[in-house]
């Protein structure tokens, strides 16, 4: 799905309040990737992605912007935390694993798309196998009248099967027993043999199982998936999309920056992680389940709060690989109010919908919404600024009693007004010591 930069920003506006600079830069970066693919191959190779460094406190929308974009455009996407990686030679994850994670995400994405396209075909095959058990085929040589009667019965049974009338009925099915895959105690030194076992067919032993029809549908779908789908073309497409369209979001990049004010350099491996990360961002070849893939045109979006360090504390080579820098704004009471009410599936809509399942008709007055936003903003000022995430803690505390005693409010309208907000939260936010533990 190709969209103009303005369309991308308009979509993000439905979910994320403010942060227009960040939205604009990411929209341009994504459109540039589409533009690159319209050029001849020689020019394509020379145009590198313009990686982005987003700077801003937690909870201001950094991750959400990247995640929403990936979901909207059907792009392979993975979020990783820089602080989880360690320098080669130390115990921990190596930086190449983020590329392997992206390969897995690309494969899952493409496989699901192909499954969706072949859903009707797969359903027909699964239903045919189940119907054979419920209504065995007629022997050869039966009369035409019997054949017509059989086909009529088969059609009626198919309708009932789709309606779920046979879900609890037990049937016997024959499936492949992949013994190596199902052995949770397989020692690590043998784990790498799983693919070889599949190839030579040792694990492809057929076994019979008696299961409910609703479970048989899922089991047979998994069993028949490989025969319906072209796995080689799926892998090829996944590798292509990963290399040309993949996004790796590296959060907490500031946690591996070595602050210039830290003369002790308490963790020398931080700079080592940066140096290990550099070839991945610059462009290298990584071995994944999709084969050897190039990282040259993967878009890297790094983000960090940079409270204790600054972008210039990253090694110069890595800084140069993130040419686009955008600072995200902190959220005040006005922005927090909009976050509560404006986005699709906003927080207030979520809580209203959750309690409606208990028959509680929850409503918030405008004054109450203003007060909630003000309290969240004040809590962010007094303590560490965690942005919109503060709203979750504030609302959870506000609705704690209503949620716990939901049966009292069943089939009743429950108005959350300013007085209730003040009663539940006013004293807490005034007392810094208490607020640190509760909000």
PAMARKE-368701 format. One record per residue: residue in one letter; x, y, z of N, C-alpha, C in turn. Coordinates in steps of 0.05 Angstrom, whole numbers, plus 32768, in hexadecimal, padded with zeros to 4 digits. Example, Ala and Ser with C-alpha at 12.3 -4.5 7.8 and 13.67 -1.06 7.14 Angstrom:
a81087F8E809C80F67FA6809C81087FBE809C/s81017FD3808E81117FEB808F81028001809D/
***
This chain:
x80117FE88000800080008000801280198000/x801080297FEB802180417FE98010805A7FEF/x801A806B8000800C80838008801E809B8006/x801280B28000802180CA8000802880D2801D/x803D80E28021804580EA803C802E80F7804B/x801E8108803E80078115804C7FF381008055/x7FEE80EB80457FDB80D6804D7FE580C78065/x7FFF80C28066800B80B3807C800780C48096/x800D80DE8095800A80EF80AC7FED80F080B5/x7FDA80F280A27FBE80F380A87FB580D980B7/x7FC080C280AE7FBA80A980BB7FC480A980D8/x7FDD80B280DB7FE980B380F67FDA80C68109/x7FCF80DB80FD7FC080EF810E7FA780E2811B/x7F9D80CC810F7F8680BF811B7F8D80B08135/x7FA780AA81387FAF809A814F7FC280A88162/x7FD180BB81587FE680C881687FE380E68168/x7FE280F181807FDE810E81827FF9811D817F/x7FF98132817080118143816D80278135815F/x8040813C816680598131815B805A8133813D/x8051814A8132804F814D8115806A814B8107/x807F81558114809A8154810880A381378103/x809F8126811880A7810A8116809680FC8101/x807C81018100806A80F580EC807380FC80D0/x8079811580CC8081811F80B2809B811280A8/x80AF811080BA80C9810580B280C680E780AB/x80B680D880BB80B380BC80B580A380B8809C/x808F80C98097807F80C7807E809180CB8066/x80A380DF806780B580E4805180C880CD804D/x80D380C2806380E680AC806280D980938054/x80C0808E805B80B28077804F80AC807C8032/x80A48094802B809E809A800F80B780987FFE/x80CE80A1800A80E7809F7FFB80EF80827FF4/x80E78070800580EC80537FFF80DC804A7FE7/x80C380537FE680B2804D7FCE80BE805A7FB5/x80C780737FB880D380817FA180EC80737F97/x80FC80697FAA8115805B7FA3810E80427F91/x80FA80347F9880F3801B7F8A80E980207F6E/x80E2803A7F6780D980417F4C80F080467F39/x810980487F458120804F7F35812E80367F29/x814180397F17814F80227F0C816180167F22/x81687FFD7F1F81757FEE7F3481907FFA7F3C/x819F80057F2881B980117F2E81B680297F41/x81A280397F3D819D80507F4E819280477F69/x818180327F69817680287F82818C80217F96/x81A080137F8C81B5800A7F9E81C480217FAC/x81C580387F9F81D4804E7FAA81C4805F7FBE/x81AA805D7FBD8199806D7FCF8194805F7FE9/x81A180697FFE819F805D8018818780688028/x817A8058803A81648063804A816E8078805D/x815E808C8061816580A28074815A809A8090/x816B808D809F8163808480BA815D809B80CC/x814B809680DF814080AB80F0814780A7810D/x814F80BC811B815380BB8138813E80CD8145/x812C80C08155811780CF8162811F80D3817F/x811D80EC8188812680F481A3810D80FE81B2/x810880F181C980F180FA81D980EC80E881F0/x80DF80F2820480D980E3821D80C880CB8217/x80C780B8822980B680A08226809980A98225/x8089809A8216806C809F8216806380B68205/x807580C181F3806C80D781E2806480CE81C6/x806780B481C0805D80AA81A7807280A08193/x808B809D819C80A080958189809B8079817E/x80978066818F8092804A8186807880488177/x8064805681818049805381758049805D8158/x8058807281528059807D8137806480678124/x807A805B812C80878047811B8075802E8118/x80698026812E8058800D812E803F8011811C/x80328028811F801A802E810F8021802F80F1/x8037803B80EA8040803D80CE8043802180C3/x8052801080D180577FF580C8803E7FE580C3/x802B7FE880D680127FDA80D480017FE480BD/x80007FFE80BA7FF0800A80A47FFA80018089/x801480018085801F7FFC806A80277FDF8066/x80227FCD807A80297FB1807680477FAD8074/x80577FBB808480747FB98082807F7FA68098/x80947F97809180A17F8780A680AD7F9A80BB/x80A67F9680D480AE7FA880EA80B67F998103/x80CA7FA2811080D27F96812980DC7FAD813B/x80D47FAB815580DE7FBE816980F17FB0817B/x81097FBC817F811D7FB0819181267FC681A4/x81327FBD81BA813D7FD081CD815B7FCE81CD/x81697FE481C881867FE481C681937FDA81E0/x81867FDF81F781927FD7821081927FB98214/x81847FAA820381837F8D8206819B7F7F81F8/x81AA7F8F81E881C07F8381D981DA7F8781E7/x81EC7F7581E382077F7781EF821C7F7381DA/x82337F7D81E0824A7F7B81CD82517F5D81C8/x82597F5781B082617F3C81AA82777F3381BE/x82737F1B81C982857F1281DE827A7F1381FA/x82657F2481FD82567F258216823E7F138214/x82327F0C822B821A7EFC822B82027F0E8225/x81F27F07821281DB7F17820A81D57F1381ED/x81C27F2381E281BA7F2181C681CE7F3081B5/x81D57F25819E81E67F33818C81D57F448179/x81DF7F5A816F81CF7F6D816081C37F618146/x81D07F4D813B81C67F41812381AA7F338127/x81A57F2D8141818B7F20814681737F328140/x81777F4D813F81617F5E8138815A7F5B811B/x816E7F55810A81687F5080EE815A7F3580EB/x81627F2180FB81547F0780F981377F0A8103/x81337F1B811781187F20812181077F2D810B/x81137F4080FC81057F4C80E680FE7F3880D0/x81107F2580CB810B7F1080B780F37EFF80C0/x80F17EF980D980DA7EEA80E480C07EFA80E0/x80C27F1480E680AA7F2580E380A17F2780C6/x80B57F2980B480AE7F2A809780A17F10808D/x80AD7EFA809680A27EE0808E80857EDC8098/x80807EE480B180667EE180BD80527EF380AE/x805B7F0C80A880497F1F809A80417F15807F/x80557F0C806F804F7F028054803F7EE98054/x80467ED7806780377EBD8069801A7EC28070/x80157ED580827FF97EDC80897FEA7EE88072/x7FF77EF880627FEB7F04804A7FE37EEE8036/x7FF57EDB80327FEF7EC5801F7FD97EB3802A/x7FD97EAF80447FC47E9F80517FA97EAC804D/x7FA87EC780507F8F7ED5804C7F857ED2802F/x7F987ED3801C7F907ED080007F857EB47FFA/x7F917EA080087F897E8580037F767E7A8018/x7F6A7E8C80287F597E83803E7F427E728035/x7F347E7B80207F1D7E6C80167F257E50800C/x7F3C7E4F7FFE7F457E357FF47F4D7E22800A/x7F5B7E2D801F7F637E1D80357F4A7E138045/x7F377E2580487F1E7E1D80567F107E068048/x7F0F7E08802D7F017DF3801D7F0F7DD88021/x7F2A7DD880217F387DBE80247F347DB38040/x7F357DC480547F317DBB80707F157DB08073/x7F017DBE80697EE57DB6806B7EE17D9B805D/x7EED7D9880467EEA7D7F80377EF47D678047/x7F0B7D6B80557F177D5580657F057D4E807D/x7EFA7D6380897EE87D5E80A07ECE7D518097/x7EC37D5B80817EAA7D4F80777EAD7D32806E/x7EC57D2B80657ECA7D0F805E7EC67CFD8077/x7ECE7D08808E7ECB7CF880A77EAE7CF880B0/x7EA07D0E80AC7E847D0F80B57E717D0080A2/x7E787D0280887E667CF580747E787CE8805F/x7E817CCF80647E937CC280527E897CC18035/x7E9A7CC380217E927CC380057E837CA97FFD/x7E727CAC7FEA7E627C957FE07E757C827FD1/x7E6F7C687FD17E7F7C567FC17E797C5A7FA3/x7E8B7C517F927E877C547F767E707C447F6C/x7E637C4E7F577E4D7C3E7F4B7E327C437F56/x7E2E7C567F697E147C5B7F747E037C6A7F60/x7DE97C697F647DD67C757F517DD87C937F52/x7DCF7C9F7F3C7DD07CBD7F3A7DBF7CC97F4F/x7DA87CBC7F557D967CC77F6A7DA47CC87F86/x7DB37CB27F8C7DC27CB17FA57DD87CC77FA5/x7DE47CCB7F8E7DFA7CDF7F8C7DEF7CFB7F91/x7DD87D027F867DCB7D1C7F8A7DC37D207FA7/x7DB87D0A7FB37DB17D0B7FCF7DC97D0F7FE1/x7DDF7D027FDA7DF87D047FEA7E027D217FE8/x7E037D2C7FD07E0D7D487FCD7DFC7D5C7FDB/x7DE27D587FDC7DD07D697FEB7DD67D688009/x7DDA7D5080137DE17D4C80307DFC7D588036/x7E0F7D5580247E2A7D6080287E297D7F802A/x7E187D8B80197E167DA880197E0A7DB28033/x7DF67DA4803D7DE97DAB80567DFD7DA8806E/x7E0D7D93806D7E207D8E80827E367DA48082/x7E3D7DAC80697E527DC180677E487DDB8074/x7E2E7DE2806F7E227DFA807B7E227DF8809A/x7E1B7DE080A47E1B7DDC80C17E377DDD80CD/x7E4A7DD280BD7E667DD380C67E707DEF80C9/x7E6A7E0080B57E727E1C80B57E647E2B80CB/x7E4C7E2380D27E3D7E3180E77E477E298103/x7E597E1581047E647E0C811E7E537DF8812D/x7E407DEC811F7E2E7DD9812D7E3D7DBF8135/x7E537DB981277E627DA0812D7E7B7DA5813D/x7E7F7DBD81477E997DC581547EA17DB2816A/x7E8E7DA881797E947D9881917E967D7A818A/x7E8E7D7381727E8F7D56816A7EAB7D4D8167/x7EB17D3481707ECC7D29816E7ECF7D1A8153/x7EE67D1E81467EED7D0F812E7F0A7D06812F/x7F117CF381207F2D7CE9811E7F3A7CF48105/x7F517D0181097F5F7D0C80F27F7C7D0180F2/x7F887D0180DA7FA47CF880D87FB67D1080D1/x7FCA7D1480E27FDB7D2B80DF7FF87D2380E1/x800A7D3580D980277D3080DB80317D3580F7/x80407D228102804C7D25811C80697D2E8118/x806E7D48811D80897D52811A80967D4F8136/x80A17D36813A80AA7D2F815580C17D41815F/x80D37D49814D80E97D5A815680DE7D75815F/x80CB7D80815080C17D9B815680B17D9A8170/x80A47D83817680937D82818D80A27D7A81A7/x80BB7D7481A480CB7D6C81BC80D77D8581C9/x80CA7D8D81DF80D37DA681ED80EE7DA281FA/x80F67D8981FE810F7D84820C81277D7F81F9/x81237D8681E081387D8281CC81517D9181D4/x81687D8481D781817D9381E0818A7DA781CB/x81967DBE81D4819E7DD381C281AF7DCA81AA/x81C17DB681B081D37DAD819A81C47D9F8183/x81AB7D968189819B7D89817481867D9B8168/x81837DB38174816E7DC5816A81717DCC814D/x818A7DCF814481907DD6812881897DC08114/x81837DA8811E817D7D91810C81607D918104/x814F7DA4811081337DA2810A812C7DA680EC/x813A7DB980DF81347DBE80C3813D7DA580B3/x81547D9980BA815D7D8180AB81497D6A80AF/x813E7D6880C7812B7D5380CC81127D5680BB/x810A7D6F80B780F37D7480A680F97D6C8089/x81117D73808081187D6E806481197D50805E/x81257D40807081287D24806A810F7D148072/x80FC7D22808180E27D15808680E17D03809D/x80F67D0380AF80F57CF180C680DE7CF780D8/x80D77D1180DA80C27D1980ED80A67D1880E1/x80A57D1280C6808B7D1280B9807B7CF880BC/x80787CF080D5806A7CD880DB804C7CDF80DF/x803B7CD080D2801E7CD580D380137CC880EC/x80037CD780FB7FF67CCC81137FD97CD48112/x7FC87CC481207FAC7CC981217FA57CD6813C/x7F947CEA813B7F8B7CF881537F6D7CFB8153/x7F617CF8816B7F447CFD816D7F417D18817B/x7F347D2A816C7F317D4681777F167D508170/x7F0F7D67817D7EF67D7481777EF97D82815B/x7EE27D84814D7EE37D8F81327EEE7DAC8132/x7EE77DBC81477EF17DD881477F107DD88149/x7F1B7DC481577F387DC181597F447DB5813F/x7F357DA381337F3E7D96811B7F427DAA8104/x7F307DBE81047F337DD380EF7F4E7DE180F0/x7F567DE881097F707DF6810C7F877DE48106/x7F867DCB81107F9B7DB8810B7F9F7DB280EE/x7F897DAE80E07F8A7DA880C37F947DC080B3/x7F8C7DD880BC7F967DF180AE7FB47DF280B0/x7FBF7DED80C87FDC7DED80CB7FE97DD780BA/x7FDC7DC080B97FE77DA980AB7FE77DAE808D/x7FD27DBC80837FCF7DBF80667FDB7DD9805B/x7FE47DEA806E7FEE7E04806680057E038052/x80187DF18057802F7DEF804680287DE6802A/x80147DD48028800C7DCA800E7FFD7DDF7FFE/x7FEF7DF2800C7FE07E077FFF7FF27E1E7FF6/x80057E25800880167E3C800480307E357FF5/x803A7E487FE680547E447FD980697E507FEB/x80757E407FFC80877E4A801180A07E578006/x80AA7E4E7FEF80C27E5A7FE480BD7E767FDA/x80A67E7A7FCD80A07E957FC3809A7EA87FDB/x808E7E9C7FF080897EAC800880A37EB68014/x80B67EA3801680D17EAB802180DF7EC08010/x80DD7EBC7FF680E97ED07FE380DD7EEB7FE7/x80C27EEC7FE880B47F057FEB80BA7F128006/x80BB7F01801B80C17F0C803680DD7F188037/x80F07F0A802A810C7F158029810D7F2F801A/x80FF7F31800480FF7F4A7FF480F37F618005/x80DC7F5B801080CE7F71801F80DD7F798038/x80EA7F65804580FB7F6C805C81117F7F8054/x811F7F79803E81367F888036812E7FA4802B/x81177FA6801D81107FBF801180FC7FD08022/x80ED7FC3803480D87FD1804280D97FCE8060/x80EC7FBD806A80ED7FB7808780F47FCF8098/x80E97FD080B080EF7FE580C380F87FD880DD/x81107FE180E781197FD8810281187FF18114/x81087FF0812981058006813C81177FFF8154/x812C800F8158813E800A816E8138801E8184/x812B801481998123802581B0813A802681C4/x813A803A81D4814E803E81EA816A803F81DF/x816E804C81C88189804E81BD819B805F81CF/x818E807081DF819D808181F281AA80708208/x81A08058820D81AB8047822281C6803C821B/x81CD803C820181E8803281F981FA804981F2/x81F1806281F68202807981F18214807C820A/x822D8083820582408087821B824280A58220/x823580AE8236823480CA823C825080D68240/x825480ED8234826E80FB8236827481038252/x825F810682638263810E827F826A80F78290/x826780DE8285826D80C68295828A80BE8290/x829C80C982A082B880C3829D82BF80A782A5/x82AE809A82B582B4807F82BE82AE806A82A9/x829C807182968294805D8281828D8043828E/x82778044829F8270802D82AF826B8014829F/x826280178286825C7FFF827682698002825B/x82827FF8825982917FFB823F82847FEC8228/x82727FD9822F82667FCA821982517FDB8209/x82497FF282148236800382068241800B81EB/x825A801581EB8266801D81D2826A800581BF/x826F7FEE81CB82717FD581BB82587FCE81AD/x82407FD281BA82267FCD81AE82237FE08196/x822B7FF9819A8228800D818382398004816C/x82527FFA817182637FF2815B82597FD9814E/x824C7FC7815D82407FAF815182287FB78140/x821A7FCC814982027FD5813B82087FE38121/x821F7FEF812082278000810982267FF180EE/x82337FD980EB82317FCB80D182157FC380C9/x82047FBD80DD81E87FB680D681DA7FCE80CA/x81DE7FE580D681D17FFE80CC81DD800780B2/x81F8800480AF8205800D809781FE7FFB807F/x81FA7FE1808581F47FCF807082067FB78070/x81FB7FA08077820B7F87807881F87F708070/x82047F58807081F47F40806981F17F2F8082/x81D87F27808881D37F1780A181C57EFE8099/x81CD7EE880A581C07ECE809F81A77ECB80B0/x81907EC780A281777EC480B081687EAB80A4/x81507EA680AE81417E8F80A481377E958087/x813A7EAE807E81347EB48062814C7EB38050/x81637EA9805C817C7EA9804E818D7EC18055/x81A17EC7804581B27EDE804A81A37EF78040/x819E7F0A805281907F23804B81A27F3B804F/x819E7F4F803E81AD7F688041819E7F7C8052/x81AC7F8B8062819F7F9F807381A27FBB8068/x81AE7FBD805081B47FD88044819C7FEB8043/x81847FE0803D816D7FF1803881577FED804D/x815D7FE08063814B7FDF8079814A7FFB8086/x81338005808D8131801F809A8134801B80B9/x8147802980C4814B802880E18141804280EE/x812F803E8101812580558111812F8051812E/x814080628137814980608153813B80758164/x8138806F817D812A8082818F8135808081AB/x8134809781B8813E809781D4813680B181E1/x813580B081FC812F80C8820B814680DB820D/x815E80D0820F817780E08211817680F38229/x816D80E98240816D80F98259818980FB8264/x819780E5826481B280E4827181C880E5825D/x81C180E6824381D680E8822E81CA80F88218/x81D880FC820281CE810B81EB81D780FC81D1/x81C9810281BB81D080F381A381ED80F5819B/x81FB810B81A28217810D819B822980FA81AC/x821D80ED81C0822C80D981D0822E80BE81C2/x821E80BB81AD822180A3819C823A80A5818C/x8246808E8184825F809081758259809E815A/x826C80AE8150826780BF8138825D80AF8120/x82688097811C826080878104824280808106/x8238807A811E821C80728121820A808B811F/x821480A1812A820580BA8127820080C08109/x821580BC80F9821380C280DC81FF80B180CE/x81F8809A80D981E5808880CC81C8808E80D3/x81C480A380E481A980AC80EA81A780CA80E4/x81A680D080CA81A880EC80C1818F80FD80C8/x817880F080CB816080FF80D2815B80FE80F0/x815A811580FC815581158119813C8126811E/x812B811C812F8113812B8135810E81298153/x81078140815F81028141817C80E481418180/x80DA812E819080BE812D819680B7813E81AE/x80A0814B81AD8097815D81C2808D814E81DA/x8092815A81F28086814F820A80688154820A/x805981458218803C81478218803281578230/x8023816C822B8017817C82417FFA81738245/x7FEC818282567FD0817B825C7FBE817C8243/x7FC3818F82317FB2819182197FB581798208/x7FCE817082047FD3815981F37FC8813F8200/x7FCC813D821A7FC2812682287FA381248227/x7F96813B82277F79813B82257F7081308209/x7F7F813981F47F79813081D97F7E811281D7/x7F93810881E47F9A80EB81E37F8380DB81F0/x7F7780E682057F6180D982127F4980D68201/x7F4480E881EF7F2A80E981E17F2B80E781C3/x7F4180F081B67F4080F381997F4780DA8189/x7F5D80CB818E7F6480B5817D7F4F80A0817A/x7F50809181647F3F807981627F4780668179/x7F33805B81867F388049819D7F49805781B3/x7F41807081B87F4F807F81CD7F4C807281E8/x7F5B807B81FC7F5A806E82167F3E806E8222/x7F30808582217F168086822D7F028073821E/x7F05807182047EF4805E81F57EFA804181FD/x7F14803C82027F1C8020820A7F0F80198225/x7F12802B82397F07802582537EE880238253/x7EDC803582437EBF803482407EB6801A8235/x7EC4801082207EBD7FF782137EC27FDF8226/x7ED87FE082357EDE7FCA82477EC87FC6825C/x7EBF7FDD82687EAB7FDB827D7E8F7FD68272/x7E8B7FDD82587E717FD7824C7E6B7FB9824B/x7E817FA9824B7E7D7F8C824B7E717F828265/x7E727F93827A7E667F8C82947E4B7F9A8297/x7E427FA882817E287FB682837E2B7FD1828F/x7E447FDB82937E487FF6829F7E49800B8289/x7E38801F828B7E38803582767E49804C8281/x7E62804C827A7E75805F82857E7680788274/x7E75808F82817E7680A982737E8980BB8282/x7E9780CC82737EAA80DF827F7EA180FC8278/x7E9E810D828C7E98812982867EB08137827B/x7EAC814D826D7EC2815D82617ED581668278/x7EC9816F828E7ED9817882A57EEA816282B0/x7EE0814A82B17EEF813382BB7F07812D82A8/x7F02812E828E7F188129827B7F2E813E827E/x7F26815782817F39816D82867F4A8167829F/x7F3C815F82B47F49815A82CE7F5D814382CC/x7F55812D82BE7F66811682BB7F80811E82AC/x7F7C812E82977F94813682877FA681488298/x7F9A815A82A87FAA816C82B97FBA815C82CE/x7FAD814882DA7FBA813882EF7FD1812882E3/x7FCC811D82CB7FE1810D82BE7FF9811F82B7/x7FF3813782AD8009814A82A68018815382BF/x800A815782D58016815F82EE8028814982F9/x801E813082F7802E811983008047811682F0/x8046811B82D6805D811A82C48072813082CC/x8067814782D48079815D82DC8087815782F6/x8078814D8309808381488324809681308325/x8090811C831480A08104831480AD810182F8/x80B680E982F280C280E682D780AC80E882C2/x80B280F582AC809F80F98297809D80E08286/x808680D28289808280BA8279806C80BE8264/x806680D7825E805480DD8249803880D2824C/x802D80C88235801180BF8235800E80A68246/x80238098824C80218080825D801680878279/x801A80A08281801080A8829B7FF180A6829C/x7FE480AA82857FC780A982847FBC808E828C/x7FCB807982857FC2805E828C7FC1805A82AB/x7FD6806482B97FD7806182D67FC1807282E3/x7FBD808A82D97FA9809C82E47F8D809182E1/x7F87808782C97F6C807D82C47F67806382D3/x7F7B805282D47F78803982E37F71803F8301/x7F7F8052830C7F7A805983287F5E8066832B/x7F57807683187F3D808483187F2580708317/x7F28805B83067F12804983017F14802F8311/x7F28802E83237F2D801583327F15800A8340/x7F07801B834F7EEF8011835E7ED8800A834C/x7ED3801983387EBD801383257EC37FF98317/x7EDC7FF5830F7EE37FDC83017EE17FC48314/x7EE87FC7832D7EE87FB183407ECB7FAA8348/x7EBB7FBF834C7E9F7FBA83557E8B7FBE833E/x7E927FB383277E837FB8830E7E667FB08311/x7E617F9B83217E457F9183237E327FA6832F/x7E3D7FB9833F7E2C7FCE834B7E227FE18336/x7E317FE383207E2A7FF7830B7E1D7FEA82F2/x7E177FD082F47E0C7FC282DD7DF27FCF82D4/x7DF07FD482B97DD97FE082AD7DD37FFC82B8/x7DE8800A82C17DE5802582CB7DF8803782BC/x7DF1805182BB7E03806582B07E16806E82C7/x7E2F806D82C17E43807482D57E53808D82CB/x7E4E80A482D77E5B80BD82CE7E7480C282DE/x7E8A80C582D07EA380CD82DC7EA580EB82D9/x7EA180FA82EF7EA2811782EE7EBB812282FC/x7EBE813C82FC7ED6814883077ED981428325/x7EC2814283337EC2813C83507ECE81218356/x7EC6810D83467ED080F183497EEE80F08344/x7EF780FE832F7F1480FF83297F23810B8340/x7F198121834A7F26812F83617F27811D8379/x7F11810F837E7F0F80FE83967F2380E78394/x7F2680DB837D7F3780C3837A7F5480CA8376/x7F5A80E2836A7F7580E783627F818101836E/x7F70811383777F7A812D83807F8F812C8396/x7F8A811D83AB7F9C811B83C17FB6810C83BA/x7FB380F883A87FCA80E883A07FDF80F98392/x7FD58109837E7FE88118836E7FF5812F837E/x7FE7813883937FF3814E83A4800A814383B5/x8009812A83BD801D811E83CE8032811083BC/x804A811C83B9805E811183A8806680F483AF/x806980EF83C9807280D583D2805E80BF83CA/x804480C583CE802F80B183C7802D80AF83A9/x802E80C6839B802B80C6837E804080B58370/x805980B5837B806E80A5836E80688088836D/x8059807E83818052806183828038805A8374/x8026806E8372800B8068836780088071834A/x801380898344801080948329802A80938319/
***
